[in-house]
Amino acid sequence: MKRRMKKGDDTLEPDSCEDDRFLSDEWLSEHGALIDITVDATSWRTSLIDDLKNRGPVMLDYVAARLSLDPQMISLLLCNDEDMRRMNNLHRGFDKATNVLSFPAGDDLQRADNMLADEITIGDIAIAGETVMCEASKAGIAVRDHVLHLFTHGVLHLLGYGHADDTAAAEMEGLEIELLAQMKIANPYCVSNLAVGTREGG
């Protein structure tokens, strides 16, 4: 079972005594949004985790405010490329790593009798560390900003946004640009090689 940090703790804890590769935490936003986070500690820089801990919950609040939603709860996995490759192959048939994957909970999510409404996650997001750092380096952008962009992209997927066609992609990307601007992050779609990457072609 995953061990949670108590409020006020500053470090992540191992999921179990047997496996200290994955660390877990819960990040709560000012308005009650929650990120249930699991991190592959061997593949992610502490500085990137700390930055996302600070800005991820804020972004969830921005998304909720922009879309007139209640505070949202998501599960987030910061994994390595090999774990991402396996997930991408299993769920999408692409035998390679990708930058971000989203798994919406769906409208048919069954709630346990003893589960409160605010314990229902809207879905899961996975982000691959090595791929993200490589993409940011090639594009000449800050890795932390690229991580926050992919996180935002994943959240919007969980809320039903997509890029199956140009119209849907334009709507989703426009919303991403607007939300990222609130965090003082420049339009990521000005970088052509990232525009294709966030459309998850594989």
N, CA and C atoms as an extended XYZ file, in Angstrom:
606
Properties=species:S:1:pos:R:3:atomname:S:1:resname:S:1:resid:I:1 pbc="F F F"
N         0.832       -1.184        0.000 N   MET     1
C         0.000        0.000        0.000 CA  MET     1
C         0.870        1.238        0.000 C   MET     1
N         0.429        2.268       -0.701 N   LYS     2
C         1.201        3.499       -0.807 CA  LYS     2
C         1.133        4.275        0.500 C   LYS     2
N         2.282        4.691        0.997 N   ARG     3
C         2.304        5.493        2.208 CA  ARG     3
C         2.257        6.959        1.832 C   ARG     3
N         1.385        7.701        2.460 N   ARG     4
C         1.209        9.118        2.171 CA  ARG     4
C         2.046        9.966        3.133 C   ARG     4
N         2.435       11.134        2.673 N   MET     5
C         3.086       12.083        3.550 CA  MET     5
C         2.045       12.783        4.400 C   MET     5
N         2.415       13.113        5.607 N   LYS     6
C         1.550       13.933        6.432 CA  LYS     6
C         1.756       15.393        6.055 C   LYS     6
N         0.731       16.200        6.283 N   LYS     7
C         0.824       17.621        5.960 CA  LYS     7
C         2.022       18.227        6.691 C   LYS     7
N         2.819       18.965        5.949 N   GLY     8
C         3.973       19.609        6.536 CA  GLY     8
C         5.272       18.880        6.273 C   GLY     8
N         5.202       17.615        5.874 N   ASP     9
C         6.425       16.887        5.532 CA  ASP     9
C         7.030       17.467        4.263 C   ASP     9
N         8.333       17.411        4.153 N   ASP    10
C         9.019       18.028        3.016 CA  ASP    10
C         9.573       17.024        2.020 C   ASP    10
N         9.567       15.743        2.364 N   THR    11
C        10.169       14.770        1.468 CA  THR    11
C         9.173       13.690        1.093 C   THR    11
N         9.452       13.034       -0.026 N   LEU    12
C         8.622       11.932       -0.462 CA  LEU    12
C         9.009       10.666        0.285 C   LEU    12
N         8.065        9.727        0.389 N   GLU    13
C         8.328        8.469        1.058 CA  GLU    13
C         8.264        7.318        0.069 C   GLU    13
N         9.012        6.269        0.309 N   PRO    14
C         8.908        5.093       -0.569 CA  PRO    14
C         7.526        4.471       -0.503 C   PRO    14
N         7.095        3.846       -1.616 N   ASP    15
C         5.824        3.136       -1.636 CA  ASP    15
C         5.876        1.931       -0.699 C   ASP    15
N         7.016        1.286       -0.568 N   SER    16
C         7.150        0.122        0.294 CA  SER    16
C         8.599       -0.017        0.712 C   SER    16
N         8.818       -0.827        1.710 N   CYS    17
C        10.189       -1.058        2.175 CA  CYS    17
C        11.009       -1.769        1.113 C   CYS    17
N        10.324       -2.547        0.255 N   GLU    18
C        11.031       -3.347       -0.738 CA  GLU    18
C        11.433       -2.537       -1.971 C   GLU    18
N        10.779       -1.427       -2.207 N   ASP    19
C        11.009       -0.697       -3.458 CA  ASP    19
C        11.118        0.787       -3.176 C   ASP    19
N        12.355        1.292       -3.142 N   ASP    20
C        12.531        2.718       -2.879 CA  ASP    20
C        12.718        3.504       -4.171 C   ASP    20
N        12.455        2.856       -5.315 N   ARG    21
C        12.544        3.563       -6.593 CA  ARG    21
C        11.399        4.553       -6.746 C   ARG    21
N        10.203        4.144       -6.331 N   PHE    22
C         9.036        5.004       -6.475 CA  PHE    22
C         8.697        5.685       -5.152 C   PHE    22
N         8.486        6.981       -5.219 N   LEU    23
C         8.126        7.788       -4.062 CA  LEU    23
C         6.742        8.375       -4.291 C   LEU    23
N         6.021        8.625       -3.222 N   SER    24
C         4.656        9.119       -3.375 CA  SER    24
C         4.370       10.298       -2.457 C   SER    24
N         3.367       11.057       -2.840 N   ASP    25
C         2.986       12.247       -2.085 CA  ASP    25
C         1.597       12.666       -2.545 C   ASP    25
N         1.001       13.592       -1.834 N   GLU    26
C        -0.231       14.235       -2.268 CA  GLU    26
C        -0.006       15.741       -2.221 C   GLU    26
N        -0.261       16.392       -3.343 N   TRP    27
C        -0.081       17.838       -3.430 CA  TRP    27
C        -1.447       18.488       -3.502 C   TRP    27
N        -1.736       19.352       -2.554 N   LEU    28
C        -3.032       20.003       -2.459 CA  LEU    28
C        -2.912       21.460       -2.873 C   LEU    28
N        -3.875       21.934       -3.665 N   SER    29
C        -3.854       23.330       -4.109 CA  SER    29
C        -4.561       24.220       -3.098 C   SER    29
N        -4.423       25.508       -3.303 N   GLU    30
C        -5.059       26.489       -2.433 CA  GLU    30
C        -6.578       26.331       -2.418 C   GLU    30
N        -7.154       25.888       -3.549 N   HIS    31
C        -8.616       25.794       -3.656 CA  HIS    31
C        -9.140       24.364       -3.523 C   HIS    31
N        -8.275       23.435       -3.140 N   GLY    32
C        -8.730       22.081       -2.860 CA  GLY    32
C        -8.516       21.055       -3.951 C   GLY    32
N        -7.873       21.426       -5.059 N   ALA    33
C        -7.497       20.435       -6.069 CA  ALA    33
C        -6.378       19.562       -5.503 C   ALA    33
N        -6.281       18.334       -6.013 N   LEU    34
C        -5.294       17.423       -5.444 CA  LEU    34
C        -4.596       16.615       -6.528 C   LEU    34
N        -3.280       16.496       -6.391 N   ILE    35
C        -2.463       15.645       -7.258 CA  ILE    35
C        -1.917       14.517       -6.407 C   ILE    35
N        -2.316       13.295       -6.734 N   ASP    36
C        -1.788       12.096       -6.082 CA  ASP    36
C        -0.588       11.673       -6.926 C   ASP    36
N         0.609       11.959       -6.420 N   ILE    37
C         1.822       11.874       -7.229 CA  ILE    37
C         2.672       10.656       -6.858 C   ILE    37
N         3.175        9.973       -7.885 N   THR    38
C         4.163        8.905       -7.729 CA  THR    38
C         5.336        9.228       -8.648 C   THR    38
N         6.540        9.144       -8.119 N   VAL    39
C         7.737        9.555       -8.857 CA  VAL    39
C         8.773        8.434       -8.887 C   VAL    39
N         9.345        8.205      -10.057 N   ASP    40
C        10.522        7.353      -10.171 CA  ASP    40
C        11.720        8.215       -9.777 C   ASP    40
N        12.185        8.029       -8.565 N   ALA    41
C        13.230        8.898       -8.022 CA  ALA    41
C        14.555        8.765       -8.760 C   ALA    41
N        14.725        7.688       -9.521 N   THR    42
C        15.982        7.489      -10.234 CA  THR    42
C        16.023        8.243      -11.558 C   THR    42
N        14.880        8.738      -12.023 N   SER    43
C        14.806        9.339      -13.359 CA  SER    43
C        14.391       10.804      -13.372 C   SER    43
N        14.077       11.349      -12.210 N   TRP    44
C        13.593       12.734      -12.154 CA  TRP    44
C        14.450       13.565      -11.211 C   TRP    44
N        14.867       14.739      -11.681 N   ARG    45
C        15.644       15.659      -10.852 CA  ARG    45
C        14.759       16.207       -9.736 C   ARG    45
N        15.349       16.365       -8.568 N   THR    46
C        14.621       16.920       -7.435 CA  THR    46
C        14.092       18.318       -7.748 C   THR    46
N        14.862       19.105       -8.482 N   SER    47
C        14.444       20.473       -8.806 CA  SER    47
C        13.181       20.483       -9.666 C   SER    47
N        13.055       19.495      -10.580 N   LEU    48
C        11.862       19.423      -11.420 CA  LEU    48
C        10.641       19.002      -10.614 C   LEU    48
N        10.843       18.057       -9.693 N   ILE    49
C         9.745       17.621       -8.831 CA  ILE    49
C         9.274       18.780       -7.962 C   ILE    49
N        10.231       19.499       -7.375 N   ASP    50
C         9.882       20.622       -6.510 CA  ASP    50
C         9.136       21.713       -7.272 C   ASP    50
N         9.569       21.964       -8.506 N   ASP    51
C         8.894       22.991       -9.299 CA  ASP    51
C         7.463       22.578       -9.623 C   ASP    51
N         7.280       21.320      -10.005 N   LEU    52
C         5.930       20.860      -10.321 CA  LEU    52
C         5.065       20.817       -9.072 C   LEU    52
N         5.665       20.524       -7.932 N   LYS    53
C         4.913       20.544       -6.673 CA  LYS    53
C         4.363       21.940       -6.400 C   LYS    53
N         5.147       22.954       -6.762 N   ASN    54
C         4.716       24.339       -6.553 CA  ASN    54
C         3.710       24.798       -7.609 C   ASN    54
N         3.977       24.478       -8.872 N   ARG    55
C         3.156       25.050       -9.947 CA  ARG    55
C         2.041       24.141      -10.443 C   ARG    55
N         2.169       22.822      -10.255 N   GLY    56
C         1.127       21.910      -10.713 CA  GLY    56
C        -0.227       22.163      -10.058 C   GLY    56
N        -0.290       22.240       -8.729 N   PRO    57
C        -1.574       22.522       -8.084 CA  PRO    57
C        -2.152       23.882       -8.475 C   PRO    57
N        -1.283       24.866       -8.670 N   VAL    58
C        -1.755       26.179       -9.127 CA  VAL    58
C        -2.395       26.047      -10.508 C   VAL    58
N        -1.760       25.281      -11.385 N   MET    59
C        -2.320       25.075      -12.719 CA  MET    59
C        -3.666       24.372      -12.645 C   MET    59
N        -3.813       23.395      -11.764 N   LEU    60
C        -5.110       22.740      -11.606 CA  LEU    60
C        -6.180       23.741      -11.203 C   LEU    60
N        -5.823       24.676      -10.343 N   ASP    61
C        -6.781       25.721       -9.958 CA  ASP    61
C        -7.108       26.629      -11.142 C   ASP    61
N        -6.108       26.973      -11.949 N   TYR    62
C        -6.352       27.796      -13.134 CA  TYR    62
C        -7.292       27.083      -14.105 C   TYR    62
N        -7.056       25.784      -14.313 N   VAL    63
C        -7.905       25.010      -15.219 CA  VAL    63
C        -9.341       25.003      -14.715 C   VAL    63
N        -9.520       24.728      -13.419 N   ALA    64
C       -10.871       24.680      -12.845 CA  ALA    64
C       -11.570       26.028      -12.979 C   ALA    64
N       -10.844       27.111      -12.708 N   ALA    65
C       -11.439       28.444      -12.812 CA  ALA    65
C       -11.808       28.772      -14.249 C   ALA    65
N       -10.915       28.458      -15.175 N   ARG    66
C       -11.150       28.773      -16.593 CA  ARG    66
C       -12.338       28.004      -17.153 C   ARG    66
N       -12.525       26.769      -16.709 N   LEU    67
C       -13.581       25.911      -17.242 CA  LEU    67
C       -14.800       25.828      -16.317 C   LEU    67
N       -14.798       26.662      -15.274 N   SER    68
C       -15.919       26.708      -14.311 CA  SER    68
C       -16.198       25.333      -13.703 C   SER    68
N       -15.149       24.697      -13.192 N   LEU    69
C       -15.248       23.371      -12.593 CA  LEU    69
C       -14.942       23.433      -11.102 C   LEU    69
N       -15.400       22.422      -10.385 N   ASP    70
C       -14.982       22.246       -9.006 CA  ASP    70
C       -13.512       21.845       -8.994 C   ASP    70
N       -12.835       21.969       -7.845 N   PRO    71
C       -11.443       21.507       -7.773 CA  PRO    71
C       -11.340       20.045       -8.191 C   PRO    71
N       -10.321       19.745       -8.968 N   GLN    72
C       -10.163       18.416       -9.552 CA  GLN    72
C        -9.107       17.606       -8.800 C   GLN    72
N        -9.248       16.268       -8.871 N   MET    73
C        -8.251       15.357       -8.313 CA  MET    73
C        -7.727       14.477       -9.429 C   MET    73
N        -6.406       14.388       -9.532 N   ILE    74
C        -5.796       13.534      -10.550 CA  ILE    74
C        -4.695       12.682       -9.922 C   ILE    74
N        -4.344       11.606      -10.619 N   SER    75
C        -3.175       10.809      -10.257 CA  SER    75
C        -2.100       11.084      -11.303 C   SER    75
N        -0.880       11.299      -10.837 N   LEU    76
C         0.226       11.642      -11.731 CA  LEU    76
C         1.408       10.715      -11.471 C   LEU    76
N         1.938       10.127      -12.546 N   LEU    77
C         3.134        9.295      -12.473 CA  LEU    77
C         4.249        9.976      -13.244 C   LEU    77
N         5.340       10.272      -12.569 N   LEU    78
C         6.553       10.767      -13.227 CA  LEU    78
C         7.478        9.558      -13.349 C   LEU    78
N         7.520        8.985      -14.542 N   CYS    79
C         8.190        7.701      -14.752 CA  CYS    79
C         9.436        7.869      -15.622 C   CYS    79
N        10.081        6.747      -15.927 N   ASN    80
C        11.207        6.776      -16.853 CA  ASN    80
C        10.737        6.350      -18.251 C   ASN    80
N        11.609        6.433      -19.219 N   ASP    81
C        11.231        6.124      -20.600 CA  ASP    81
C        10.844        4.658      -20.790 C   ASP    81
N        11.499        3.767      -20.076 N   GLU    82
C        11.191        2.341      -20.246 CA  GLU    82
C         9.789        2.019      -19.739 C   GLU    82
N         9.424        2.573      -18.596 N   ASP    83
C         8.064        2.365      -18.096 CA  ASP    83
C         7.044        2.979      -19.055 C   ASP    83
N         7.368        4.144      -19.586 N   MET    84
C         6.470        4.795      -20.539 CA  MET    84
C         6.349        3.966      -21.822 C   MET    84
N         7.456        3.421      -22.291 N   ARG    85
C         7.413        2.589      -23.490 CA  ARG    85
C         6.462        1.411      -23.293 C   ARG    85
N         6.548        0.768      -22.134 N   ARG    86
C         5.667       -0.371      -21.860 CA  ARG    86
C         4.197        0.052      -21.828 C   ARG    86
N         3.910        1.171      -21.194 N   MET    87
C         2.521        1.654      -21.139 CA  MET    87
C         2.022        2.035      -22.530 C   MET    87
N         2.869        2.700      -23.288 N   ASN    88
C         2.485        3.138      -24.630 CA  ASN    88
C         2.212        1.936      -25.534 C   ASN    88
N         3.017        0.893      -25.380 N   ASN    89
C         2.828       -0.315      -26.169 CA  ASN    89
C         1.557       -1.051      -25.747 C   ASN    89
N         1.347       -1.168      -24.454 N   LEU    90
C         0.191       -1.888      -23.929 CA  LEU    90
C        -1.125       -1.204      -24.288 C   LEU    90
N        -1.171        0.116      -24.139 N   HIS    91
C        -2.443        0.829      -24.281 CA  HIS    91
C        -2.684        1.437      -25.656 C   HIS    91
N        -1.586        1.657      -26.413 N   ARG    92
C        -1.759        2.342      -27.685 CA  ARG    92
C        -1.107        1.616      -28.857 C   ARG    92
N        -0.347        0.564      -28.564 N   GLY    93
C         0.270       -0.210      -29.629 CA  GLY    93
C         1.520        0.398      -30.218 C   GLY    93
N         2.110        1.408      -29.553 N   PHE    94
C         3.360        2.014      -30.009 CA  PHE    94
C         4.484        1.534      -29.100 C   PHE    94
N         5.431        0.780      -29.637 N   ASP    95
C         6.506        0.210      -28.833 CA  ASP    95
C         7.672        1.195      -28.720 C   ASP    95
N         7.380        2.328      -28.128 N   LYS    96
C         8.402        3.353      -27.885 CA  LYS    96
C         7.883        4.297      -26.813 C   LYS    96
N         8.809        5.037      -26.212 N   ALA    97
C         8.423        6.017      -25.204 CA  ALA    97
C         7.775        7.218      -25.876 C   ALA    97
N         6.931        7.891      -25.127 N   THR    98
C         6.358        9.162      -25.570 CA  THR    98
C         6.449       10.117      -24.391 C   THR    98
N         6.121       11.377      -24.597 N   ASN    99
C         6.316       12.331      -23.512 CA  ASN    99
C         5.231       12.265      -22.438 C   ASN    99
N         3.954       12.149      -22.856 N   VAL   100
C         2.860       12.153      -21.883 CA  VAL   100
C         1.752       11.218      -22.358 C   VAL   100
N         1.140       10.533      -21.414 N   LEU   101
C        -0.042        9.728      -21.668 CA  LEU   101
C        -1.108       10.106      -20.646 C   LEU   101
N        -2.361       10.085      -21.091 N   SER   102
C        -3.483       10.401      -20.207 CA  SER   102
C        -4.494        9.268      -20.253 C   SER   102
N        -5.030        8.940      -19.099 N   PHE   103
C        -6.018        7.867      -18.986 CA  PHE   103
C        -7.230        8.399      -18.224 C   PHE   103
N        -8.217        8.958      -18.940 N   PRO   104
C        -9.402        9.498      -18.259 CA  PRO   104
C       -10.155        8.414      -17.500 C   PRO   104
N       -10.716        8.797      -16.363 N   ALA   105
C       -11.484        7.842      -15.565 CA  ALA   105
C       -12.776        7.467      -16.274 C   ALA   105
N       -13.383        8.384      -17.003 N   GLY   106
C       -14.592        8.083      -17.759 CA  GLY   106
C       -15.856        8.300      -16.967 C   GLY   106
N       -16.952        8.454      -17.681 N   ASP   107
C       -18.239        8.712      -17.053 CA  ASP   107
C       -18.779        7.512      -16.306 C   ASP   107
N       -18.254        6.310      -16.617 N   ASP   108
C       -18.770        5.097      -15.997 CA  ASP   108
C       -17.985        4.679      -14.758 C   ASP   108
N       -17.188        5.631      -14.221 N   LEU   109
C       -16.407        5.340      -13.028 CA  LEU   109
C       -17.339        4.906      -11.893 C   LEU   109
N       -17.065        3.745      -11.329 N   GLN   110
C       -17.890        3.234      -10.237 CA  GLN   110
C       -17.318        3.720       -8.910 C   GLN   110
N       -18.161        4.316       -8.100 N   ARG   111
C       -17.736        4.842       -6.810 CA  ARG   111
C       -18.056        3.836       -5.721 C   ARG   111
N       -17.078        3.540       -4.886 N   ALA   112
C       -17.329        2.655       -3.757 CA  ALA   112
C       -18.298        3.329       -2.798 C   ALA   112
N       -19.062        2.523       -2.057 N   ASP   113
C       -20.083        3.077       -1.167 CA  ASP   113
C       -19.501        4.022       -0.133 C   ASP   113
N       -18.283        3.747        0.295 N   ASN   114
C       -17.677        4.569        1.345 CA  ASN   114
C       -16.746        5.645        0.787 C   ASN   114
N       -16.754        5.857       -0.535 N   MET   115
C       -15.852        6.824       -1.164 CA  MET   115
C       -16.550        8.170       -1.299 C   MET   115
N       -15.914        9.207       -0.789 N   LEU   116
C       -16.474       10.552       -0.861 CA  LEU   116
C       -16.296       11.126       -2.260 C   LEU   116
N       -17.142       12.096       -2.600 N   ALA   117
C       -17.072       12.710       -3.930 CA  ALA   117
C       -15.710       13.320       -4.197 C   ALA   117
N       -15.093       13.911       -3.155 N   ASP   118
C       -13.804       14.567       -3.369 CA  ASP   118
C       -12.641       13.581       -3.396 C   ASP   118
N       -12.932       12.270       -3.336 N   GLU   119
C       -11.888       11.261       -3.467 CA  GLU   119
C       -11.869       10.645       -4.859 C   GLU   119
N       -12.724       11.130       -5.761 N   ILE   120
C       -12.821       10.573       -7.097 CA  ILE   120
C       -11.843       11.291       -8.021 C   ILE   120
N       -10.915       10.555       -8.571 N   THR   121
C        -9.967       11.140       -9.509 CA  THR   121
C       -10.589       11.212      -10.902 C   THR   121
N       -10.220       12.221      -11.675 N   ILE   122
C       -10.721       12.314      -13.049 CA  ILE   122
C        -9.856       11.490      -13.998 C   ILE   122
N        -8.768       10.921      -13.489 N   GLY   123
C        -7.935       10.075      -14.326 CA  GLY   123
C        -6.468       10.136      -13.951 C   GLY   123
N        -5.668        9.472      -14.787 N   ASP   124
C        -4.235        9.335      -14.545 CA  ASP   124
C        -3.429        9.955      -15.679 C   ASP   124
N        -2.309       10.558      -15.309 N   ILE   125
C        -1.365       11.121      -16.276 CA  ILE   125
C         0.005       10.514      -15.993 C   ILE   125
N         0.737       10.166      -17.042 N   ALA   126
C         2.125        9.711      -16.910 CA  ALA   126
C         3.008       10.606      -17.776 C   ALA   126
N         4.150       11.016      -17.239 N   ILE   127
C         5.114       11.840      -17.975 CA  ILE   127
C         6.482       11.169      -17.857 C   ILE   127
N         7.172       11.029      -18.993 N   ALA   128
C         8.458       10.317      -19.045 CA  ALA   128
C         9.632       11.282      -18.913 C   ALA   128
N        10.450       11.060      -17.897 N   GLY   129
C        11.531       11.984      -17.574 CA  GLY   129
C        12.562       12.195      -18.665 C   GLY   129
N        13.150       11.103      -19.176 N   GLU   130
C        14.217       11.269      -20.160 CA  GLU   130
C        13.713       11.917      -21.442 C   GLU   130
N        12.528       11.519      -21.894 N   THR   131
C        11.960       12.104      -23.114 CA  THR   131
C        11.731       13.590      -22.943 C   THR   131
N        11.182       13.987      -21.809 N   VAL   132
C        10.897       15.394      -21.545 CA  VAL   132
C        12.178       16.218      -21.541 C   VAL   132
N        13.209       15.706      -20.887 N   MET   133
C        14.465       16.455      -20.823 CA  MET   133
C        15.122       16.549      -22.194 C   MET   133
N        15.047       15.481      -22.977 N   CYS   134
C        15.607       15.489      -24.327 CA  CYS   134
C        14.871       16.481      -25.216 C   CYS   134
N        13.529       16.471      -25.168 N   GLU   135
C        12.742       17.398      -25.983 CA  GLU   135
C        13.050       18.848      -25.629 C   GLU   135
N        13.112       19.148      -24.338 N   ALA   136
C        13.379       20.520      -23.907 CA  ALA   136
C        14.757       20.977      -24.359 C   ALA   136
N        15.744       20.076      -24.262 N   SER   137
C        17.102       20.408      -24.685 CA  SER   137
C        17.150       20.703      -26.184 C   SER   137
N        16.512       19.865      -26.986 N   LYS   138
C        16.512       20.070      -28.437 CA  LYS   138
C        15.791       21.354      -28.820 C   LYS   138
N        14.735       21.694      -28.071 N   ALA   139
C        13.952       22.884      -28.396 CA  ALA   139
C        14.536       24.159      -27.792 C   ALA   139
N        15.482       24.014      -26.872 N   GLY   140
C        16.081       25.183      -26.239 CA  GLY   140
C        15.144       25.880      -25.271 C   GLY   140
N        14.305       25.100      -24.577 N   ILE   141
C        13.372       25.681      -23.603 CA  ILE   141
C        13.656       25.090      -22.224 C   ILE   141
N        13.142       25.744      -21.192 N   ALA   142
C        13.341       25.271      -19.827 CA  ALA   142
C        12.597       23.955      -19.617 C   ALA   142
N        13.282       22.973      -19.043 N   VAL   143
C        12.655       21.672      -18.817 CA  VAL   143
C        11.437       21.823      -17.918 C   VAL   143
N        11.544       22.638      -16.881 N   ARG   144
C        10.430       22.782      -15.938 CA  ARG   144
C         9.185       23.324      -16.627 C   ARG   144
N         9.377       24.224      -17.600 N   ASP   145
C         8.231       24.765      -18.324 CA  ASP   145
C         7.627       23.717      -19.255 C   ASP   145
N         8.480       22.891      -19.851 N   HIS   146
C         7.982       21.822      -20.713 CA  HIS   146
C         7.193       20.797      -19.892 C   HIS   146
N         7.684       20.487      -18.692 N   VAL   147
C         6.965       19.561      -17.808 CA  VAL   147
C         5.592       20.123      -17.461 C   VAL   147
N         5.539       21.399      -17.117 N   LEU   148
C         4.242       21.993      -16.759 CA  LEU   148
C         3.302       22.022      -17.960 C   LEU   148
N         3.859       22.256      -19.149 N   HIS   149
C         3.028       22.215      -20.360 CA  HIS   149
C         2.446       20.817      -20.552 C   HIS   149
N         3.265       19.787      -20.443 N   LEU   150
C         2.770       18.425      -20.639 CA  LEU   150
C         1.764       18.041      -19.554 C   LEU   150
N         1.995       18.494      -18.346 N   PHE   151
C         1.042       18.269      -17.268 CA  PHE   151
C        -0.308       18.907      -17.613 C   PHE   151
N        -0.274       20.153      -18.082 N   THR   152
C        -1.496       20.863      -18.461 CA  THR   152
C        -2.189       20.161      -19.618 C   THR   152
N        -1.406       19.741      -20.591 N   HIS   153
C        -1.929       19.004      -21.739 CA  HIS   153
C        -2.636       17.730      -21.268 C   HIS   153
N        -2.003       17.012      -20.348 N   GLY   154
C        -2.595       15.788      -19.825 CA  GLY   154
C        -3.889       16.039      -19.073 C   GLY   154
N        -3.919       17.095      -18.265 N   VAL   155
C        -5.137       17.433      -17.519 CA  VAL   155
C        -6.288       17.718      -18.475 C   VAL   155
N        -6.021       18.474      -19.526 N   LEU   156
C        -7.080       18.790      -20.490 CA  LEU   156
C        -7.592       17.528      -21.183 C   LEU   156
N        -6.704       16.573      -21.460 N   HIS   157
C        -7.157       15.289      -22.008 CA  HIS   157
C        -8.129       14.607      -21.037 C   HIS   157
N        -7.811       14.631      -19.759 N   LEU   158
C        -8.680       14.006      -18.768 CA  LEU   158
C       -10.052       14.666      -18.727 C   LEU   158
N       -10.108       15.926      -19.111 N   LEU   159
C       -11.361       16.676      -19.090 CA  LEU   159
C       -12.089       16.633      -20.430 C   LEU   159
N       -11.584       15.805      -21.348 N   GLY   160
C       -12.309       15.585      -22.597 CA  GLY   160
C       -11.785       16.325      -23.809 C   GLY   160
N       -10.732       17.107      -23.660 N   TYR   161
C       -10.160       17.811      -24.808 CA  TYR   161
C        -9.248       16.860      -25.579 C   TYR   161
N        -9.104       17.081      -26.882 N   GLY   162
C        -8.282       16.218      -27.704 CA  GLY   162
C        -7.779       16.922      -28.938 C   GLY   162
N        -7.094       16.160      -29.790 N   HIS   163
C        -6.533       16.728      -31.015 CA  HIS   163
C        -6.660       15.740      -32.156 C   HIS   163
N        -7.848       15.114      -32.237 N   ALA   164
C        -8.096       14.139      -33.302 CA  ALA   164
C        -8.165       14.798      -34.670 C   ALA   164
N        -8.538       16.078      -34.708 N   ASP   165
C        -8.566       16.821      -35.963 CA  ASP   165
C        -8.084       18.237      -35.693 C   ASP   165
N        -7.907       19.019      -36.744 N   ASP   166
C        -7.330       20.352      -36.602 CA  ASP   166
C        -8.189       21.277      -35.746 C   ASP   166
N        -9.506       21.158      -35.855 N   THR   167
C       -10.395       22.023      -35.078 CA  THR   167
C       -10.268       21.737      -33.588 C   THR   167
N       -10.303       20.458      -33.235 N   ALA   168
C       -10.162       20.075      -31.829 CA  ALA   168
C        -8.783       20.463      -31.302 C   ALA   168
N        -7.748       20.244      -32.118 N   ALA   169
C        -6.385       20.582      -31.709 CA  ALA   169
C        -6.239       22.082      -31.480 C   ALA   169
N        -6.825       22.882      -32.361 N   ALA   170
C        -6.730       24.338      -32.225 CA  ALA   170
C        -7.390       24.802      -30.927 C   ALA   170
N        -8.548       24.197      -30.594 N   GLU   171
C        -9.230       24.559      -29.347 CA  GLU   171
C        -8.387       24.189      -28.135 C   GLU   171
N        -7.864       22.974      -28.138 N   MET   172
C        -7.065       22.508      -27.005 CA  MET   172
C        -5.775       23.308      -26.861 C   MET   172
N        -5.089       23.512      -27.971 N   GLU   173
C        -3.823       24.241      -27.920 CA  GLU   173
C        -4.041       25.692      -27.510 C   GLU   173
N        -5.128       26.295      -27.976 N   GLY   174
C        -5.428       27.670      -27.578 CA  GLY   174
C        -5.647       27.781      -26.081 C   GLY   174
N        -6.317       26.797      -25.518 N   LEU   175
C        -6.550       26.789      -24.081 CA  LEU   175
C        -5.244       26.584      -23.324 C   LEU   175
N        -4.396       25.701      -23.822 N   GLU   176
C        -3.086       25.501      -23.200 CA  GLU   176
C        -2.273       26.791      -23.208 C   GLU   176
N        -2.244       27.466      -24.350 N   ILE   177
C        -1.482       28.717      -24.478 CA  ILE   177
C        -1.976       29.744      -23.465 C   ILE   177
N        -3.296       29.842      -23.345 N   GLU   178
C        -3.902       30.802      -22.406 CA  GLU   178
C        -3.538       30.458      -20.956 C   GLU   178
N        -3.645       29.186      -20.597 N   LEU   179
C        -3.340       28.769      -19.228 CA  LEU   179
C        -1.865       28.939      -18.906 C   LEU   179
N        -0.999       28.558      -19.834 N   LEU   180
C         0.437       28.681      -19.603 CA  LEU   180
C         0.870       30.143      -19.501 C   LEU   180
N         0.183       31.018      -20.229 N   ALA   181
C         0.502       32.444      -20.151 CA  ALA   181
C         0.270       32.977      -18.739 C   ALA   181
N        -0.709       32.406      -18.030 N   GLN   182
C        -0.947       32.814      -16.650 CA  GLN   182
C         0.224       32.457      -15.743 C   GLN   182
N         1.034       31.494      -16.180 N   MET   183
C         2.229       31.107      -15.437 CA  MET   183
C         3.484       31.732      -16.040 C   MET   183
N         3.256       32.691      -16.954 N   LYS   184
C         4.359       33.398      -17.625 CA  LYS   184
C         5.227       32.454      -18.462 C   LYS   184
N         4.586       31.486      -19.101 N   ILE   185
C         5.267       30.566      -20.008 CA  ILE   185
C         4.839       30.900      -21.432 C   ILE   185
N         5.806       31.079      -22.300 N   ALA   186
C         5.532       31.468      -23.678 CA  ALA   186
C         4.795       30.364      -24.427 C   ALA   186
N         4.151       30.736      -25.509 N   ASN   187
C         3.419       29.799      -26.365 CA  ASN   187
C         4.329       28.636      -26.774 C   ASN   187
N         4.053       27.421      -26.291 N   PRO   188
C         4.933       26.290      -26.623 CA  PRO   188
C         4.782       25.829      -28.069 C   PRO   188
N         3.701       26.217      -28.717 N   TYR   189
C         3.462       25.773      -30.086 CA  TYR   189
C         4.182       26.645      -31.113 C   TYR   189
N         4.962       27.596      -30.628 N   CYS   190
C         5.866       28.336      -31.517 CA  CYS   190
C         7.085       27.478      -31.849 C   CYS   190
N         7.292       26.415      -31.055 N   VAL   191
C         8.413       25.498      -31.279 CA  VAL   191
C         7.858       24.323      -32.062 C   VAL   191
N         8.151       24.268      -33.357 N   SER   192
C         7.477       23.329      -34.250 CA  SER   192
C         7.650       21.866      -33.861 C   SER   192
N         8.831       21.485      -33.386 N   ASN   193
C         9.038       20.066      -33.085 CA  ASN   193
C         8.327       19.626      -31.814 C   ASN   193
N         7.864       20.574      -30.989 N   LEU   194
C         7.085       20.224      -29.813 CA  LEU   194
C         5.607       20.162      -30.136 C   LEU   194
N         5.177       20.877      -31.142 N   ALA   195
C         3.765       20.864      -31.509 CA  ALA   195
C         3.312       19.459      -31.879 C   ALA   195
N         4.140       18.770      -32.612 N   VAL   196
C         3.809       17.398      -33.002 CA  VAL   196
C         3.914       16.483      -31.772 C   VAL   196
N         4.940       16.702      -30.945 N   GLY   197
C         5.142       15.846      -29.795 CA  GLY   197
C         3.971       15.828      -28.834 C   GLY   197
N         3.364       16.965      -28.585 N   THR   198
C         2.265       17.003      -27.635 CA  THR   198
C         0.969       16.491      -28.253 C   THR   198
N         0.953       16.276      -29.571 N   ARG   199
C        -0.221       15.635      -30.179 CA  ARG   199
C        -0.107       14.116      -30.134 C   ARG   199
N         0.949       13.626      -29.483 N   GLU   200
C         1.078       12.209      -29.156 CA  GLU   200
C         0.917       11.288      -30.367 C   GLU   200
N         1.690       11.553      -31.377 N   GLY   201
C         1.640       10.675      -32.522 CA  GLY   201
C         2.149        9.278      -32.224 C   GLY   201
N         2.843        9.113      -31.171 N   GLY   202
C         3.328        7.803      -30.775 CA  GLY   202
C         4.092        7.953      -29.497 C   GLY   202
